[in-house]
Amino acid sequence: MHTKGCAPPELGGLIMLRLNARRVERLPTTRKCRRQLRAVCAGLVLIAGVVSLSACGEASTGYDYETASHHEPAKLEPIKGTDVQRVIFDAEAAERVGLKMAPIRQNGQGKIMPYAALIYDAEGDTYAYTAPEPLTYVRQQIKIDHFDGDSVVLSDGPPVGTEVVTVGVDEVYGTEFEVEE
């Protein structure tokens, strides 16, 4: 099969597989067509090389990392006479972590707080993070009398009305002990 103006298969035309897969035919091409195809392929290879090499250099975002001040989302202040540190978040960090608070309440069983506020240390001691000031969190040891659903009944701990962290407890704990992921 030969098409007018295209190279016959015996002169190097491209091979094309038909859908019925009965026989293979050559796709007729001209010398000019093959040159254009080679030029396009060479151009694509060149572009791919330039793009991949440009990714190897430093990214230029316009931000000067050398002279920029380093933003600390939280700071630690040791509390004298204890092994506890006061954790102070900035507003943006507290929002990003999603910190939420709930008060310790009194009911017929005693002082109760949400179970979500409970945290254990490596020795198995129990704590909750209180908020003596906005965005300031202090780890305070608690004693558990018993669990009641999603609440904890305390035998010892902060007074009724004290705000405790219920969401973001792990982030506050990790910040106090400078644990990264």
C-alpha positions in Angstrom: 0.0 0.0 0.0 1.5 3.3 -1.0 0.0 6.8 -0.5 0.9 9.6 -2.9 3.5 12.1 -1.5 4.6 9.8 1.4 7.6 7.4 1.5 6.8 3.8 0.7 7.3 1.3 3.5 10.3 -0.2 1.8 12.1 3.2 2.1 11.8 3.4 5.9 8.3 4.6 6.6 7.0 4.1 10.2 5.3 0.8 11.2 1.7 1.0 12.3 -0.3 -1.7 14.0 -3.9 -1.9 12.9 -6.7 -2.4 15.4 -7.6 -5.8 14.0 -4.0 -6.8 14.6 -3.9 -9.0 11.5 -1.0 -7.4 9.8 1.6 -4.7 10.4 1.8 -1.9 8.0 4.3 0.9 7.7 3.0 4.5 8.3 4.2 6.4 5.2 6.4 9.3 6.0 8.6 11.7 4.1 12.2 12.7 4.8 10.9 16.2 5.8 8.5 14.6 8.2 11.2 12.5 9.8 13.5 15.5 10.2 10.8 17.5 11.9 10.1 14.6 14.3 13.8 14.3 15.2 14.0 18.1 15.8 10.9 18.0 18.1 12.4 15.0 20.0 15.7 16.7 20.4 14.0 19.9 21.6 12.0 18.0 24.2 15.2 16.3 25.5 16.9 19.6 25.7 14.0 21.2 27.6 13.9 18.3 30.0 17.6 18.6 30.7 17.4 22.3 31.3 14.4 21.9 33.7 16.1 19.1 35.7 19.4 21.0 36.0 17.6 24.2 37.1 16.0 22.2 40.0 19.5 21.3 41.2 20.4 25.0 42.1 19.1 26.9 45.0 15.5 27.9 44.8 15.1 31.7 44.6 12.0 32.7 46.5 13.1 36.2 47.3 13.2 35.3 51.0 16.6 35.9 52.6 17.1 32.9 55.0 20.5 34.3 56.2 19.2 37.6 57.5 15.7 36.7 58.5 14.8 36.5 62.2 13.8 33.1 63.4 10.2 32.9 64.6 9.7 30.7 67.7 6.1 29.6 68.0 6.6 28.8 71.7 9.0 29.6 74.5 9.9 27.8 77.7 10.4 29.4 81.1 11.7 27.2 83.9 9.7 27.3 87.2 12.2 27.6 90.1 12.4 24.7 92.5 10.6 22.3 90.1 11.3 20.2 87.0 8.4 21.8 85.3 8.7 24.5 82.6 6.0 27.1 81.7 5.1 26.7 78.0 4.1 29.9 76.4 2.6 29.7 72.9 2.1 32.7 70.6 -1.5 33.1 69.2 -0.6 31.8 65.8 1.0 28.6 67.1 -2.0 28.0 69.5 -4.4 28.4 66.6 -2.3 26.1 64.3 -2.2 23.4 67.0 -5.9 23.9 67.7 -5.5 24.2 71.5 -8.8 23.9 73.4 -9.5 24.2 77.1 -12.2 23.0 79.5 -12.6 23.8 83.2 -12.3 21.4 86.1 -15.8 21.0 87.5 -17.4 19.8 90.6 -20.2 17.2 90.7 -21.6 14.8 93.3 -18.6 12.5 92.9 -15.9 15.2 93.4 -13.7 17.2 91.0 -13.9 16.1 87.4 -12.0 16.9 84.3 -12.3 15.6 80.7 -10.3 12.4 80.1 -8.7 14.1 77.0 -6.8 16.4 79.4 -5.0 13.5 81.0 -1.4 12.8 80.1 1.0 10.2 81.5 4.8 10.6 81.7 7.4 7.8 81.2 7.1 6.8 84.9 3.3 6.4 84.7 2.6 9.6 86.7 -0.5 11.5 85.6 -0.7 15.2 84.7 -2.8 17.8 83.1 -1.8 21.1 81.6 -3.4 24.1 83.3 -3.7 27.6 81.9 -2.9 30.1 84.6 -2.8 32.8 81.9 -3.9 33.0 78.3 -1.6 31.0 76.0 0.5 29.9 79.0 0.4 26.2 80.1 1.9 24.5 83.1 2.0 20.8 83.7 0.4 19.9 87.1 0.4 16.5 88.7 -3.0 15.0 89.4 -4.2 11.9 91.3 -7.1 9.9 89.8 -9.8 8.5 92.0 -11.6 6.8 89.1 -12.7 7.1 85.5 -16.3 7.9 84.6 -16.9 7.6 80.9 -15.0 10.4 79.1 -14.3 12.1 82.4 -11.7 11.6 85.2 -12.7 12.0 88.9 -9.8 13.5 90.7 -8.7 12.7 94.3 -6.0 15.5 94.1 -5.3 18.2 91.5 -6.0 21.8 90.5 -9.0 23.6 92.1 -12.5 23.7 90.5 -12.7 26.2 87.7 -9.1 25.8 86.6 -8.8 25.6 82.8 -7.0 22.5 81.5 -5.9 21.7 77.9 -8.1 19.1 76.2 -7.0 19.4 72.6 -3.3 19.8 71.8 -2.1 18.2 75.0 0.5 16.1 73.2 1.9 19.2 71.4 2.2 21.1 74.7 4.0 18.1 76.3 6.3 17.8 73.3 7.1 21.5 73.4 7.9 21.3 77.1 10.3 18.4 76.6 11.5 19.7 73.3 10.4 16.6 71.4 10.2 16.8 67.6 7.8 14.6 65.8 
